[in-house]
Amino acid sequence: MSRFEGIYNRPYWWDDSGLPDAGLSLDPQTLPDTVETLVIGAGYSGLSAALTLARAGREVTVIDSDMIGYGCSSRNGGQIGPSFHKLGVAGLTAAFGQAKATAILRESMDSLTYLKTFIADEGIKCDMQPESGRFKGISRAGHYEETARSNEDLAKAVGFTFEMVPKAQQSAHIGSDFYHGGAVYPKDGQLQPAKFVAGLAQTVIDAGAQRDGDRFAVRIGDRTVSAGQVLVATNGYSGPELPFFHRRIMPLRSAIIATEQLSPDLIHSAFPDGKCVVDSSRLVLYYRPSPDGTRVVFGGRAFDNADRPDHYAPDLRRLMLRIFPQLADAKITHAWSGTVAYTFDYAPHLGCYEGLHYVLGYCGSGVGRATYFGHKAALKMLGDKGGETALDGLEFPTRAFYNGKPWFLPAVLRWQSIMDHFGA
Protein backbone atom coordinates (compact mmCIF):
# COMPACT_ATOMS: atom_id res chain seq x y z
CA MET A 1 0.00 0.00 0.00
CA SER A 2 1.23 3.53 -0.82
CA ARG A 3 2.41 5.58 2.13
CA PHE A 4 0.11 8.35 0.82
CA GLU A 5 -3.02 6.36 -0.02
CA GLY A 6 -6.14 7.71 1.65
CA ILE A 7 -4.35 10.75 3.05
CA TYR A 8 -6.47 13.49 4.67
CA ASN A 9 -5.73 16.97 3.37
CA ARG A 10 -6.71 18.62 6.65
CA PRO A 11 -4.97 19.30 9.95
CA TYR A 12 -4.60 16.30 12.23
CA TRP A 13 -5.36 18.74 15.06
CA TRP A 14 -8.95 19.08 13.85
CA ASP A 15 -9.73 15.42 14.48
CA ASP A 16 -10.33 15.73 18.22
CA SER A 17 -10.73 19.48 18.68
CA GLY A 18 -14.33 19.77 17.49
CA LEU A 19 -13.28 22.97 15.72
CA PRO A 20 -14.81 22.43 12.25
CA ASP A 21 -18.13 21.30 13.76
CA ALA A 22 -18.33 23.75 16.65
CA GLY A 23 -20.67 26.21 14.93
CA LEU A 24 -17.95 28.85 14.80
CA SER A 25 -18.32 29.84 11.14
CA LEU A 26 -18.97 33.47 10.28
CA ASP A 27 -21.89 34.44 8.04
CA PRO A 28 -21.67 38.00 6.64
CA GLN A 29 -25.45 38.14 6.31
CA THR A 30 -25.87 38.01 10.10
CA LEU A 31 -23.69 41.07 10.71
CA PRO A 32 -25.35 44.25 11.94
CA ASP A 33 -25.12 47.35 9.76
CA THR A 34 -23.27 49.26 12.46
CA VAL A 35 -20.73 47.97 14.97
CA GLU A 36 -18.68 49.73 17.60
CA THR A 37 -15.48 47.72 17.12
CA LEU A 38 -14.71 45.37 14.24
CA VAL A 39 -11.91 42.78 14.38
CA ILE A 40 -10.87 41.36 11.00
CA GLY A 41 -9.29 37.95 11.50
CA ALA A 42 -10.47 35.24 13.90
CA GLY A 43 -7.15 33.67 14.81
CA TYR A 44 -5.13 33.96 18.01
CA SER A 45 -4.45 37.70 17.60
CA GLY A 46 -7.97 38.76 16.68
CA LEU A 47 -9.64 36.62 19.32
CA SER A 48 -7.23 37.73 22.04
CA ALA A 49 -7.87 41.36 21.12
CA ALA A 50 -11.64 40.78 21.05
CA LEU A 51 -11.53 39.25 24.52
CA THR A 52 -9.66 42.22 25.99
CA LEU A 53 -12.02 44.68 24.28
CA ALA A 54 -15.18 42.85 25.32
CA ARG A 55 -14.08 42.61 28.94
CA ALA A 56 -13.42 46.36 28.86
CA GLY A 57 -17.06 46.90 27.93
CA ARG A 58 -16.66 47.35 24.19
CA GLU A 59 -19.20 45.97 21.75
CA VAL A 60 -16.99 43.77 19.55
CA THR A 61 -17.71 41.95 16.30
CA VAL A 62 -15.18 39.46 14.87
CA ILE A 63 -15.22 38.53 11.19
CA ASP A 64 -13.20 36.12 9.09
CA SER A 65 -13.27 34.76 5.56
CA ASP A 66 -13.78 31.24 6.91
CA MET A 67 -14.49 29.48 10.20
CA ILE A 68 -12.90 30.76 13.38
CA GLY A 69 -9.29 29.59 13.57
CA TYR A 70 -9.23 28.30 9.98
CA GLY A 71 -5.76 29.71 9.27
CA CYS A 72 -2.48 28.97 10.96
CA SER A 73 -4.00 29.25 14.43
CA SER A 74 -5.29 25.69 13.96
CA ARG A 75 -2.60 24.53 11.49
CA ASN A 76 0.70 25.24 13.24
CA GLY A 77 3.04 22.78 14.95
CA GLY A 78 1.94 23.67 18.47
CA GLN A 79 5.41 24.51 19.78
CA ILE A 80 5.74 27.46 22.15
CA GLY A 81 8.81 29.47 23.07
CA PRO A 82 9.93 33.10 23.39
CA SER A 83 10.50 33.50 19.60
CA PHE A 84 13.48 35.82 19.57
CA HIS A 85 14.15 38.23 16.73
CA LYS A 86 16.22 36.65 13.96
CA LEU A 87 18.84 39.42 14.20
CA GLY A 88 19.83 38.27 17.69
CA VAL A 89 21.39 40.43 20.38
CA ALA A 90 24.20 41.81 18.22
CA GLY A 91 21.99 42.59 15.23
CA LEU A 92 19.27 44.24 17.30
CA THR A 93 21.82 46.28 19.22
CA ALA A 94 23.41 47.48 15.99
CA ALA A 95 20.01 48.41 14.57
CA PHE A 96 18.32 49.99 17.61
CA GLY A 97 20.85 50.43 20.42
CA GLN A 98 21.31 48.32 23.52
CA ALA A 99 18.30 49.57 25.51
CA LYS A 100 15.79 49.01 22.68
CA ALA A 101 17.34 45.66 21.77
CA THR A 102 17.11 44.41 25.35
CA ALA A 103 13.50 45.60 25.62
CA ILE A 104 12.51 43.73 22.44
CA LEU A 105 14.17 40.53 23.65
CA ARG A 106 12.68 40.81 27.14
CA GLU A 107 9.22 41.24 25.64
CA SER A 108 9.72 38.00 23.74
CA MET A 109 10.24 36.32 27.10
CA ASP A 110 7.18 38.12 28.48
CA SER A 111 4.99 36.88 25.62
CA LEU A 112 5.67 33.25 26.54
CA THR A 113 4.92 33.88 30.22
CA TYR A 114 1.72 35.68 29.25
CA LEU A 115 0.54 32.80 27.08
CA LYS A 116 1.15 30.15 29.77
CA THR A 117 -0.56 32.25 32.44
CA PHE A 118 -3.48 33.11 30.16
CA ILE A 119 -4.21 29.47 29.31
CA ALA A 120 -4.01 28.45 32.98
CA ASP A 121 -6.14 31.34 34.24
CA GLU A 122 -8.82 30.88 31.58
CA GLY A 123 -8.90 27.11 32.07
CA ILE A 124 -8.51 26.41 28.35
CA LYS A 125 -8.05 22.68 27.76
CA CYS A 126 -5.52 22.39 24.94
CA ASP A 127 -3.15 19.57 25.99
CA MET A 128 -0.77 22.18 27.34
CA GLN A 129 2.71 21.02 28.34
CA PRO A 130 4.10 24.35 29.56
CA GLU A 131 7.69 23.28 30.18
CA SER A 132 8.17 19.98 28.35
CA GLY A 133 11.21 21.59 26.72
CA ARG A 134 12.47 21.91 23.17
CA PHE A 135 15.59 20.47 21.54
CA LYS A 136 17.21 22.48 18.75
CA GLY A 137 19.20 20.21 16.47
CA ILE A 138 22.35 21.67 14.92
CA SER A 139 22.25 20.77 11.22
CA ARG A 140 25.88 21.63 10.53
CA ALA A 141 28.89 21.09 12.79
CA GLY A 142 30.11 24.65 12.41
CA HIS A 143 26.84 26.00 13.80
CA TYR A 144 27.32 24.49 17.27
CA GLU A 145 29.64 27.15 18.66
CA GLU A 146 27.68 29.87 16.91
CA THR A 147 24.47 28.66 18.57
CA ALA A 148 26.22 28.50 21.96
CA ARG A 149 27.44 32.10 21.62
CA SER A 150 24.02 33.32 20.58
CA ASN A 151 22.38 31.60 23.54
CA GLU A 152 25.01 32.99 25.92
CA ASP A 153 24.29 36.50 24.62
CA LEU A 154 20.58 35.99 25.30
CA ALA A 155 21.29 34.61 28.77
CA LYS A 156 23.33 37.71 29.66
CA ALA A 157 20.79 40.10 28.15
CA VAL A 158 17.48 38.70 29.48
CA GLY A 159 18.22 35.62 31.60
CA PHE A 160 17.39 33.11 28.87
CA THR A 161 17.74 29.50 30.05
CA PHE A 162 19.47 26.91 27.86
CA GLU A 163 21.79 23.92 27.90
CA MET A 164 24.18 23.00 25.10
CA VAL A 165 24.19 19.30 24.26
CA PRO A 166 27.18 17.81 22.37
CA LYS A 167 26.53 15.16 19.73
CA ALA A 168 27.71 12.37 22.04
CA GLN A 169 24.87 13.21 24.47
CA GLN A 170 22.01 14.14 22.13
CA SER A 171 20.51 10.63 22.23
CA ALA A 172 18.93 11.58 25.57
CA HIS A 173 16.73 14.05 23.68
CA ILE A 174 16.38 12.71 20.13
CA GLY A 175 16.67 9.22 18.68
CA SER A 176 18.78 10.25 15.71
CA ASP A 177 22.43 10.70 14.76
CA PHE A 178 21.52 13.27 12.12
CA TYR A 179 22.47 16.37 14.11
CA HIS A 180 25.82 17.69 15.32
CA GLY A 181 24.62 18.24 18.86
CA GLY A 182 22.11 20.83 19.85
CA ALA A 183 20.62 22.99 22.56
CA VAL A 184 17.85 22.32 25.07
CA TYR A 185 15.41 25.09 25.99
CA PRO A 186 13.71 23.83 29.17
CA LYS A 187 11.10 26.61 29.45
CA ASP A 188 9.63 25.93 25.98
CA GLY A 189 6.55 23.77 25.64
CA GLN A 190 3.77 22.35 23.49
CA LEU A 191 0.02 22.62 23.05
CA GLN A 192 -2.72 21.39 20.72
CA PRO A 193 -3.27 24.47 18.51
CA ALA A 194 -6.80 23.75 17.30
CA LYS A 195 -8.01 23.05 20.83
CA PHE A 196 -6.43 26.31 21.95
CA VAL A 197 -8.11 28.44 19.28
CA ALA A 198 -11.46 26.70 19.89
CA GLY A 199 -11.18 27.31 23.62
CA LEU A 200 -10.09 30.89 23.07
CA ALA A 201 -13.05 31.48 20.74
CA GLN A 202 -15.51 30.14 23.31
CA THR A 203 -13.96 32.37 25.97
CA VAL A 204 -14.44 35.37 23.67
CA ILE A 205 -18.08 34.46 23.02
CA ASP A 206 -18.69 34.00 26.74
CA ALA A 207 -17.26 37.49 27.29
CA GLY A 208 -19.94 38.97 25.03
CA ALA A 209 -18.16 39.53 21.71
CA GLN A 210 -20.22 38.91 18.60
CA ARG A 211 -19.28 36.10 16.28
CA ASP A 212 -20.76 37.13 13.48
CA GLY A 213 -17.26 60.34 15.36
CA ASP A 214 -15.31 59.21 12.12
CA ARG A 215 -16.33 55.74 11.05
CA PHE A 216 -15.05 53.09 8.61
CA ALA A 217 -17.14 51.59 5.84
CA VAL A 218 -16.04 47.98 5.57
CA ARG A 219 -17.09 45.96 2.53
CA ILE A 220 -17.86 42.34 3.51
CA GLY A 221 -19.19 40.23 0.66
CA ASP A 222 -22.15 42.20 -0.70
CA ARG A 223 -22.61 44.04 2.61
CA THR A 224 -21.18 47.30 3.89
CA VAL A 225 -20.73 47.55 7.65
CA SER A 226 -20.05 50.81 9.47
CA ALA A 227 -17.47 50.46 12.24
CA GLY A 228 -16.13 52.91 14.80
CA GLN A 229 -12.78 51.16 15.26
CA VAL A 230 -11.20 48.42 13.14
CA LEU A 231 -8.40 46.01 13.98
CA VAL A 232 -6.66 44.14 11.15
CA ALA A 233 -5.37 40.79 12.45
CA THR A 234 -5.10 38.81 9.23
CA ASN A 235 -1.40 37.85 9.45
CA GLY A 236 -0.47 35.40 6.64
CA TYR A 237 -3.90 35.77 5.06
CA SER A 238 -3.71 39.51 4.37
CA GLY A 239 -5.13 39.90 0.87
CA PRO A 240 -5.14 42.68 -1.75
CA GLU A 241 -8.27 44.11 -0.14
CA LEU A 242 -5.85 45.56 2.42
CA PRO A 243 -3.08 46.90 0.14
CA PHE A 244 -0.94 48.57 2.82
CA PHE A 245 -0.57 45.28 4.71
CA HIS A 246 -0.53 43.09 1.60
CA ARG A 247 2.65 44.85 0.43
CA ARG A 248 4.38 44.40 3.79
CA ILE A 249 3.65 40.73 4.40
CA MET A 250 5.27 37.78 2.64
CA PRO A 251 2.90 34.79 2.96
CA LEU A 252 5.19 31.78 3.24
CA ARG A 253 3.62 28.33 3.15
CA SER A 254 4.47 25.95 5.93
CA ALA A 255 3.36 22.32 5.69
CA ILE A 256 2.96 19.44 8.13
CA ILE A 257 2.41 15.69 7.91
CA ALA A 258 1.21 13.31 10.61
CA THR A 259 1.90 9.59 10.71
CA GLU A 260 -0.51 6.82 11.49
CA GLN A 261 -0.67 5.62 15.08
CA LEU A 262 2.66 4.04 16.03
CA SER A 263 3.78 1.80 18.86
CA PRO A 264 4.91 3.48 22.11
CA ASP A 265 8.37 1.95 21.63
CA LEU A 266 8.72 3.51 18.19
CA ILE A 267 7.62 6.95 19.43
CA HIS A 268 10.04 6.65 22.36
CA SER A 269 12.86 5.73 19.97
CA ALA A 270 12.39 9.09 18.21
CA PHE A 271 11.53 11.28 21.22
CA PRO A 272 13.10 9.64 24.28
CA ASP A 273 12.15 12.46 26.67
CA GLY A 274 9.07 13.80 24.85
CA LYS A 275 10.56 17.13 23.82
CA CYS A 276 9.48 18.90 20.67
CA VAL A 277 12.27 19.58 18.17
CA VAL A 278 13.30 22.38 15.83
CA ASP A 279 16.51 22.50 13.83
CA SER A 280 18.93 25.03 12.40
CA SER A 281 18.37 24.16 8.74
CA ARG A 282 17.30 26.80 6.25
CA LEU A 283 13.96 25.01 5.80
CA VAL A 284 13.28 25.26 9.55
CA LEU A 285 12.13 21.72 10.28
CA TYR A 286 9.97 21.34 13.39
CA TYR A 287 8.42 18.19 14.78
CA ARG A 288 7.06 16.51 17.88
CA PRO A 289 5.08 13.57 19.21
CA SER A 290 1.31 14.10 19.16
CA PRO A 291 -0.17 15.04 22.55
CA ASP A 292 -1.40 11.48 23.11
CA GLY A 293 2.02 10.08 22.23
CA THR A 294 0.84 7.95 19.31
CA ARG A 295 1.99 9.83 16.17
CA VAL A 296 4.84 11.88 14.78
CA VAL A 297 3.82 15.36 13.60
CA PHE A 298 6.52 16.71 11.25
CA GLY A 299 6.61 20.11 9.56
CA GLY A 300 8.74 22.44 7.47
CA ARG A 301 8.59 24.97 4.67
CA ALA A 302 6.65 23.97 1.53
CA PHE A 303 8.26 24.57 -1.86
CA ASP A 304 5.02 25.68 -3.51
CA ASN A 305 2.86 28.76 -2.93
CA ALA A 306 -0.26 26.61 -3.31
CA ASP A 307 -1.62 23.93 -1.00
CA ARG A 308 -0.27 20.89 -2.85
CA PRO A 309 -0.10 17.89 -0.50
CA ASP A 310 0.94 15.69 -3.43
CA HIS A 311 4.13 17.81 -3.53
CA TYR A 312 4.91 18.60 0.10
CA ALA A 313 3.88 15.31 1.73
CA PRO A 314 6.59 13.29 -0.13
CA ASP A 315 9.14 16.08 0.50
CA LEU A 316 8.42 16.12 4.22
CA ARG A 317 8.42 12.34 4.51
CA ARG A 318 11.83 12.23 2.78
CA LEU A 319 13.18 14.79 5.25
CA MET A 320 11.62 12.94 8.19
CA LEU A 321 13.31 9.69 7.18
CA ARG A 322 16.70 11.41 6.89
CA ILE A 323 16.36 12.13 10.60
CA PHE A 324 14.37 9.07 11.71
CA PRO A 325 15.07 6.11 9.40
CA GLN A 326 13.26 3.93 11.95
CA LEU A 327 9.98 5.45 10.68
CA ALA A 328 10.38 3.98 7.18
CA ASP A 329 7.28 1.79 7.52
CA ALA A 330 5.06 4.52 8.98
CA LYS A 331 2.15 5.53 6.77
CA ILE A 332 1.24 9.21 6.43
CA THR A 333 -2.42 9.85 7.29
CA HIS A 334 -2.67 13.67 7.28
CA ALA A 335 -0.98 16.42 5.27
CA TRP A 336 -1.88 20.08 5.46
CA SER A 337 -0.42 23.55 5.12
CA GLY A 338 -1.02 27.21 5.88
CA THR A 339 0.59 30.56 5.24
CA VAL A 340 2.71 32.27 7.88
CA ALA A 341 3.43 35.99 7.66
CA TYR A 342 7.03 37.08 7.26
CA THR A 343 7.96 40.75 7.37
CA PHE A 344 10.97 42.32 5.71
CA ASP A 345 12.58 43.11 9.07
CA TYR A 346 11.64 39.75 10.69
CA ALA A 347 9.64 41.50 13.44
CA PRO A 348 5.93 41.51 14.34
CA HIS A 349 4.20 44.84 13.87
CA LEU A 350 1.32 46.52 15.66
CA GLY A 351 0.12 50.07 15.52
CA CYS A 352 -2.25 52.30 13.58
CA TYR A 353 -2.23 53.29 9.89
CA GLU A 354 -4.69 55.91 8.65
CA GLY A 355 -6.97 55.09 11.57
CA LEU A 356 -6.80 51.31 11.07
CA HIS A 357 -5.29 49.41 13.97
CA TYR A 358 -3.27 46.33 13.11
CA VAL A 359 -1.31 43.46 14.63
CA LEU A 360 0.44 40.87 12.44
CA GLY A 361 3.73 39.55 11.07
CA TYR A 362 4.89 36.79 13.43
CA CYS A 363 7.43 35.28 11.03
CA GLY A 364 6.48 31.68 11.77
CA SER A 365 6.49 32.05 15.57
CA GLY A 366 2.94 33.14 16.28
CA VAL A 367 1.82 30.63 18.89
CA GLY A 368 3.71 32.38 21.66
CA ARG A 369 3.45 35.90 20.29
CA ALA A 370 -0.02 36.32 18.82
CA THR A 371 -2.13 36.05 21.98
CA TYR A 372 0.15 38.51 23.77
CA PHE A 373 0.32 41.09 20.97
CA GLY A 374 -3.41 40.78 20.26
CA HIS A 375 -4.01 41.77 23.88
CA LYS A 376 -1.55 44.67 23.54
CA ALA A 377 -3.23 45.90 20.33
CA ALA A 378 -6.60 45.93 22.11
CA LEU A 379 -5.16 47.97 24.98
CA LYS A 380 -3.88 50.49 22.41
CA MET A 381 -7.39 50.72 20.95
CA LEU A 382 -8.72 51.40 24.45
CA GLY A 383 -6.13 54.14 25.01
CA ASP A 384 -4.64 52.15 27.87
CA LYS A 385 -0.95 52.78 28.62
CA GLY A 386 -0.60 49.03 29.19
CA GLY A 387 -0.64 48.70 25.41
CA GLU A 388 2.88 50.06 25.07
CA THR A 389 5.37 47.57 23.62
CA ALA A 390 9.05 47.47 22.76
CA LEU A 391 8.05 47.27 19.09
CA ASP A 392 6.32 50.65 19.12
CA GLY A 393 7.75 53.09 16.63
CA LEU A 394 9.37 50.52 14.35
CA GLU A 395 9.06 51.32 10.66
CA PHE A 396 6.88 48.79 8.83
CA PRO A 397 8.96 48.30 5.67
CA THR A 398 8.12 46.99 2.24
CA ARG A 399 10.25 46.68 -0.91
CA ALA A 400 10.08 48.43 -4.25
CA PHE A 401 7.91 46.57 -6.77
CA TYR A 402 6.72 44.02 -4.19
CA ASN A 403 2.97 43.55 -4.69
CA GLY A 404 2.18 41.01 -1.98
CA LYS A 405 2.80 37.94 -4.15
CA PRO A 406 6.16 36.31 -3.32
CA TRP A 407 6.61 34.60 -6.70
CA PHE A 408 10.32 34.15 -5.94
CA LEU A 409 9.91 31.99 -2.81
CA PRO A 410 9.58 28.52 -4.40
CA ALA A 411 12.92 28.92 -6.20
CA VAL A 412 14.58 30.32 -3.07
CA LEU A 413 13.29 27.45 -0.91
CA ARG A 414 14.42 24.80 -3.41
CA TRP A 415 17.87 26.36 -3.41
CA GLN A 416 17.93 26.41 0.39
CA SER A 417 16.91 22.75 0.41
CA ILE A 418 19.84 21.90 -1.84
CA MET A 419 22.18 23.90 0.42
CA ASP A 420 20.83 22.04 3.47
CA HIS A 421 21.32 18.70 1.75
CA PHE A 422 24.99 19.38 1.05
CA GLY A 423 25.62 20.99 4.43
CA ALA A 424 26.51 24.38 2.95
N, C-alpha and C positions, 0 to 999 in steps of 0.2 A: 504494500500500500504506500502511496506517495506521502511524504512527510507533510504535504500541504493540501491533501484531499479533505474536503469538508471544512475548510478553515472559516472561522467567523471574522468578517471584516467589521469588528466593533470592539470597543475596549473590554478586556476581561473584567475590569473593575465594575462594569455595569451589571454583571451577572447576579451579584448578591447585594447590590446597593439599593435596588428598587427605583433608581433614578429615572429611567425612561418611562416607567409606568406610574410615577408618583403624582401625575396631574400637575406638573410644574411647567407645562408649555405656556407660551405667551401668545394670545390672540389679539392682533391690533384692533379688531372690531369691538373689543370690550373696553378699550381705553376711553377715559373721559376726554372731553374736548379741552379741558383746562386742568393742569396739574401744578402744584406748588413747586415740586422738585422732581426732575426726571433723571434717572440713571440709565445710561445706555451701555448695556453689557452686564449679563447676569452670571459672571464668574466670581472668583474669590474677591477681586477688588470691588466690583460693583455691589455685591451683596454685603461685604463688610462696610462699605460706605453707607449703604441703605440702612443697615442696622443702627449705625451711629446716629444718622439723621433722624430715623424714626424714634429712637429713644430720647432724642432731644426735642421731640414734639413736632417735627416736620411731617407734613404729608408727602409721602415718597411713592413714586411709581417707578418700577424697574421694567425695562423692555430689553428684548434680545431678538435676534433673527431666528432663533431656534429655541429648544427647550432650555430651561435653566441649567447651567453647567455643561452645555453641549461641547464647548471648546476645550482648551487644554486644562481647565479646572477639573475635568473628569477623565482626562486622557494622559496625564503626566505619569512619571515613574514613582511618585509618592515618597521621594527622598527629601528630607528637610535638613537644612544647615544654614549658616549665616550668610552664604552667598556673597563673598567679597568681590569687590570691583576687580575686573581683569587686569587693570594697571598695577595692582599691588601697592604696597606702601611707598616704594621709591617712585613709581609712576604718578601716583596721586599727589605725593609731596611736590614733585617737579611741576605738576600742572596747577595745583591749588594752594601750595604752602602746607606746612606741617599741621597747623591747627585745623584747617578745613579737611585735610586728608584723614587725620585722626578722628574727626567727628563723623565723617562718612563711614569709616570702618567700624566705629563704635555703634553706629546706628544699624549696621548690618547684624551685629551681635544682638542688639535690642530687638530687632524684628523677629529673630528666632525665639527669644524669651517671650515676646508678646504672643506669638502663635501658640506656643505650648500652654501658656497661662490661659489664653482665650478658650482653647478647646476644653481644658479642664474646668474652667469656671462655668462655661455654657453647657457642660455635660454632653458634648457632641460625641457620639459613638462612631469612631472611624478607625478602629484597629490601631490606635496610636501607640507607638513605641518611642517615647520621647528621647531616650538616650541609649538606643540599641547600638549606636556607633556606626561610623562609615569608614571603609577602607578605600584609600586612593591608591590604585596601582600605577606604578611608574613604568610607562611603556618603553622607555629608552634609558639605558644605563646612565648616560650623562645627565639625565634630569633629576637623579636622586639628590645630589648635593644642592642643586638649584631649588628643588622643592623644600629641602631642609632649611635653606637660608630664608626662603620666602615665609615659611611657617615661623621661624625664629623672629623675623621682623614683625609679624602679626602678634606674636606673643608679647614682645616688648611694647608694641603700640597699644594694644587693647586687651591683653591678658588671654589671648586665644590659646586653647588647650589642644595639644597634639602629641603624638608619639611617632617617631620615625622607626620603621620596621625594615631591617635589611632582608635581602632575598632569602637568606638561610633560615629566617624566622617567619616568613610570610604565610607558611602553611597553617599557622594557627588561625589565620583570618580568611584565607581563600585557598580552595583546593585546586591550585593551578601553579605551574612553573613559568607561566607566560610572562610575568612581570619581573622587573629588576628591583624588587623591594617595593616599599610604599610608605604611606603614612596613615595612622589611625586618628580619627577625629571622634573622641568619645561622647561629645555633647550632641552630635548629629543623630537623627532618628528617621523614622518611617511612619507613614500613615496610608490609609486606603483613600485615594483622592476623591473618588465618586461618592463615597459615604460622607466624606467631609463636606463636599459642596451641597449634597442633599440635606445634611444636618444644618449647615449654615443657612440654606434657603428656608428651611422650616423655622429656624430661629428668627429670621427676618420677617416672615409672615406673621409669626406670633407677636412680634413687636409692633405690628400694625402697618407695615409697608404694603403697598398694592402690588400684586403680581402683574397683574396685567399692566407798579413801576414799569421798567423796560422788560419785555418778555421775548422769548424765543419761539418762533414757529418751526416746529419739527415735523418733517414729512415722514410718515410711517405707513408704508404701503400706499393705499389711496386715501389715507386720513392725514389731516394736519392737526397737531396737538400743540396748544399754547402752554409754555412752561416758564415759570419764573426763574429757576436755576436749572442748569443742565450739567451733568457730569459724564464725560466720555471715558469709559473703562473697557474699551474694546481690544486692547493689547494686540495679539497677533492676528486679529480678525478685523482690523481697521481698514475699511474699504474706501473706494474713491468718493463715496458720499461725504467723507470727512477729509478733504484734500490736504489740509495742514498736517494732520497726523499721518495720513497715507504716505506722504513724502518723507516722513521721518522715521518710519518703521520698516524694517526688513523682515517680512514673514518667512521664517525658516522652518521647514518641515522636519519634525522629529517623529520617529516611528518606533513602535514597540511590538514585540512578539511575546506570546506566553505559551509555554509547553503544556502538554497534557499532564495529568496528575502522575507524579513520580513517587518512587518509594522513599521513605524517610532516610534510608541509608544513602541513596543517590543525592538527595538534597543536601544532606550533611557533608557528603564528599565535596560539594561545591562551596558550601557556606558553613564551615565548621563551627563558627560562633554566631551565625545568624545576622551578621552585619550586611548592610547594603554596600554596594561597590560603585565607584566611579573611577575612570582612569585618565591619564594625562595625554591620551591620543588626540589628534586634531579632530576626529569625529565624535569625541566626547561620549564614549560608551558608558552606560549606566545600567545597573542590573541588581537584582535582589531576589530573595525567596518571596513567594506570595505570603500574605499575612497568616494563612492557615498552614504554611510550611509544606505545601504539596506541589508547587509549580515553580519554575524559573521564569521571571519576568525580565526581559532583556531589551534594552533600547539604545538608540543612537540616531545620528542624523540620517535622513533619507536623501537619496541622490536626485530626487525628482520633485518638482514643485507641486505635482498633483498627488492625490491619495491613490497610489498604485501598489497594493499589497503584493501583486504578482512580481513586482520589482524588489520592494524593500524586504519582504519576508525571507526570500532566499539570501539576500545580502546579510541580513542580521543573523540568520542561522549560521552562515559561513563564519561570521565573526565570533559568534558564540562558541562554535566548535574549536576555533583557534585557541580559545581560553580554556574551555571545558570539553576536551575530547571524549570524556566519559558520558556526555549527553548525546552521543551519535545516534542512538536508537530512539531518542525522544521525539515524538510527533508534535508539530506546532498546531495548536487549536485556535488561537486568536492572533490577529495582526491588525494594527490600527495606527493612525497617525494624527497629528494636529500641528498647527502652526504656532511657533513661539515668536515673540517679538524682540528682535535685536535692534538696538539703536546704534548710531554711528560712533558714539562715545562709550558704549558698553555700560551705560548707567540707566536706571529707571528715571522717569520724569513725571513730576506732578506740578500743577500750577494752574494758571488761567490764561487763555488766549482769546482775545476779543470777547470776553465775557463768558466763554466756555471753560468750565473747569475740566481737568483731565488728570488721569493717573494711568500709566502704562509703560511698557518697555522693560520687561524683567530679564531679558537676555537669557532665557532658558532656566532661570532660577526663581520662578514665581511662587512656588509653594510656601516658602518661608517669608517672602517679601510682600506678596499681594494683599494678604489680609491686613497686615500692618499699614501699608501705604494707602489702602482703601480707607481705613479708619482715619489716617492723617488728612487725606483729601477731604473727607467729610467735615472734619474739624475746621479746615480752612473755609469751607463753604458756610459754616456756622459763625465764622469770625472769631473762633476760639484760638487763643495763643498756643494752645497745645498742639495745633496743627503745624507748627514750625518743624522743619526737618533740615538735616545737613545738606540735602540736595537742593534746597531753595536757592534760586538765583542762577542755577546752571543754564547755560545756553542749550537750546534743544536743536542740535544741528541736523542739516540734511546735506545733500551733495548736488552739485550742478548736474542737471539732466536726469536725475533720479526721479522716476514717476510712480514709485510705490510697487513696481513689479521687478523683483530681483532676478532677471533673466539669466544673470551670470552665475548664480549659485550652484546649479547642477555641475557645471564644469569645474568650478572651484572645489566642490566637495569630492568629486572624482579624483582630482589631482591630490587633494589632501589624503584620500584613502590610499593612493599609490605611495605617497610619502610615508604614511604610517606603516604600510606593508614592508617597505624596505628600511624602516628604522631611521629615516632621514629627519 
